[in-house]
Amino acid sequence: MSAVIDSHHDDHHHGPAKGFSRWLYTTNHKDIGSMYLWFSLIMLFIGGAMAMVIRAELFEPGSQIVSPEFYNQMVTNHGLIMVFGVIMPAFVGFANWMIPMQIGAPDMALPRLNNLSFWILPVAFGILLSTFFMEGGAPNFGWTFYAPLSTEYAPPTVTFFIFSVHIMGASSIMGSINIITTILNMRAPGMTLMKMPLFVWSWFITAYLLIAVMPVLAGAVTMMLMDIHAGTSFFKAAGGGDPVLFQHIFWFFGHPEVYIMILPAFGIVSHIIETFSRKPIFGYSSMVYAIASIALLSFVVWAHHMFTVGMPIAGELFFMYSTMLIAIPTGVKVFNWLSTMFKGSLTFETPMLFAIAFVALFTIGGLSGIMLAIAPADFQYHDTYFVVAHFHYVLVPGALFSLLAAAYYWIPKWTGKMYDETLGKVHFWMSFISVNLTFFPMHFVGLAGMPRRIPDYAMQFADWNMMVSVGAFLFGISQLLFLFIVLKCIYNGKAATTEVWEGAKDRGFEWTVDSPAPYHTFSSPPSMESLKSSS
Amino acid sequence: MEARKSTLKLILFTFGMFGFGFALVPLYDVFCDITGLNGKVTGPTITTYDQEISSREVKITFVTSNNKQMPWSFKSSSPQMKVETGQDYLMDFTFTNTTDKPMIGQAVPSVSPGRGARYFHKTECFCFEQQFLAAGESITIPVKFIIDPELPDDISSLALGYTLFDVTEEFANLQAKN
């Protein structure tokens, strides 16, 4: 005990520096985590504004507000920003804040690399967003940037886009190397791999996925760069290349990427459900194996994104069945969450509401995913709004809801103050209703044949599209309420206890430190015996 | 120093995966070559078949198209022909430079259905060769081909498609570099 008091005393001199240089030079995992989270929140509003432009244009059939060219730029950058600028950095932010605290480490293993991996991100997105003000406009070829749309037919700003993707990739890879090294080497004594909190496990596996596929993406954009500027023919049929090759390489990255955006969410939701069910998670080891098998399977399913390019029947069958296999570990997870809640002493605070909505709505997205996996049916669904509905269901009420849940769950520990529970519930119900109003009707228009990525549509889709747009505007406003709740919590919240949530102290090291968490935590490692649920 | 070791390993893994991304390019070609997927066809091959093998009739369709704004006229002398498997045939393709400046074109072949590609043997063709044509010049080049008698029974027609690309600029750039 005296060791703890001593180290606390030492830390007194090196608290955070003052002013902007604190943030520029910081190597503290909590500072960097906060910067990642603020960055992704800002990007959420930028990408969200683009979604609002898209929905305003689609409010009624016909050309309304923006030109088709600008509409394409909106669709492309909305996708790129939400994937690379919101979901991924937000999860890295949570990893930075929580992994050292959950494994009882004083900081990340490579703190300077950590600083670098954050600070190149605003540079990458600065480059990407600057293309809006350049001749030829921003990238307009969709977030999947299929060649030759992104090479021969691309606006001249594509080179900026390529460098921006390179930098984003470098940032993710550095972050992942840091996370794996931290988890492998800095766990508290006695915390074996199979005693790690599930959020740590999910990030451990996600980080491996990232360093396996982000370099492949870097390779793909490098090939594009060479095709455009060095006269090579990777994707040019005239020189013996093949545009379909681009799709294979892209989705070899792209499919593991979709699990990169959901596996950490699985970890977060597991923690929240066990806390508010007041029971340890049901089937801990099956949860770990499920995450690992989803990650492994993600490498052999990529071509289900491209059933319609003309594949032999054997290929279609292989990718169809391998994709459907993923439903098994995912189902294991969903049933484990339900079993954890079964006969638990449930309470429904805001994080729990978001977590339960996650389980229900993510499952809807999973089920439409199985429909899309059916190769013969996919020929009808391909490139329709059904696909848009599917991936928004797994990414918005899936990944984004888990991020909101995590923010409510851990913000009392970060700030030492409670958020406004009533406003939190209002935020949840507004988000829950509007997210369904936005994305559920997309299934119907998609099945009826409305193609994605178009600024105009046939008259028969008008009613549903108007509903979707209303839902989207409401969802956008709801997230402004979230910003207000966060600010209110920081400046005007009631003090939070050390434990924050009833019984949380026994479930993780992060709940054993003061609220707000001191600038330096676990200068000496905690003991596993202090956690009841570890035994 | 454990942390240093894991960091180095992970950095190596990263570079390995970057290399793997590029290795996918030849792997893809080899895979398509072995399996005959994707309608990929190779250059001229020398093939003859024993006349004894029972042959059957297959309909061949010739499709010519121009990429982007390639202004040349590019046609086969007939859009379709009926052939017997295992026998040599010949089809003329005519390229005409309709512009008033010299240009370089290149036609890239593809066979559909992709599954049939490996049974479509071209014994003489202009595959992957550049055509230099002066302003207004025209040239007719034959493609000699033979359909493998092993062609699966359920395939009764094949299409040979050529897409004509304008490679004048690429070629000039290449010359400038050398």
Chai-1 contact restraints between the chains, C-beta under 6 A:
chainA,res_idxA,chainB,res_idxB,connection_type,confidence,min_distance_angstrom,max_distance_angstrom,comment,restraint_id
A,A109,B,A3,contact,1.0,0.0,6.0,A-B,restraint_1
A,I173,B,T14,contact,1.0,0.0,6.0,A-B,restraint_2
A,I177,B,T7,contact,1.0,0.0,6.0,A-B,restraint_3
A,I177,B,L10,contact,1.0,0.0,6.0,A-B,restraint_4
A,I180,B,L10,contact,1.0,0.0,6.0,A-B,restraint_5
A,T181,B,A3,contact,1.0,0.0,6.0,A-B,restraint_6
A,T181,B,S6,contact,1.0,0.0,6.0,A-B,restraint_7
A,T181,B,T7,contact,1.0,0.0,6.0,A-B,restraint_8
A,L184,B,S6,contact,1.0,0.0,6.0,A-B,restraint_9
A,N185,B,E2,contact,1.0,0.0,6.0,A-B,restraint_10
A,N185,B,A3,contact,1.0,0.0,6.0,A-B,restraint_11
A,I211,B,F13,contact,1.0,0.0,6.0,A-B,restraint_12
A,I211,B,T14,contact,1.0,0.0,6.0,A-B,restraint_13
A,A212,B,M17,contact,1.0,0.0,6.0,A-B,restraint_14
A,P215,B,T14,contact,1.0,0.0,6.0,A-B,restraint_15
A,P215,B,M17,contact,1.0,0.0,6.0,A-B,restraint_16
A,P215,B,F18,contact,1.0,0.0,6.0,A-B,restraint_17
A,V216,B,M17,contact,1.0,0.0,6.0,A-B,restraint_18
A,V216,B,G21,contact,1.0,0.0,6.0,A-B,restraint_19
A,A218,B,F18,contact,1.0,0.0,6.0,A-B,restraint_20
A,G219,B,F18,contact,1.0,0.0,6.0,A-B,restraint_21
A,G219,B,G21,contact,1.0,0.0,6.0,A-B,restraint_22
A,G219,B,F22,contact,1.0,0.0,6.0,A-B,restraint_23
A,G231,B,E170,contact,1.0,0.0,6.0,A-B,restraint_24
A,G231,B,N173,contact,1.0,0.0,6.0,A-B,restraint_25
A,A237,B,V108,contact,1.0,0.0,6.0,A-B,restraint_26
A,A238,B,Q106,contact,1.0,0.0,6.0,A-B,restraint_27
A,A238,B,F165,contact,1.0,0.0,6.0,A-B,restraint_28
A,A238,B,V167,contact,1.0,0.0,6.0,A-B,restraint_29
A,L245,B,Y28,contact,1.0,0.0,6.0,A-B,restraint_30
A,I249,B,L24,contact,1.0,0.0,6.0,A-B,restraint_31
A,P312,B,L37,contact,1.0,0.0,6.0,A-B,restraint_32
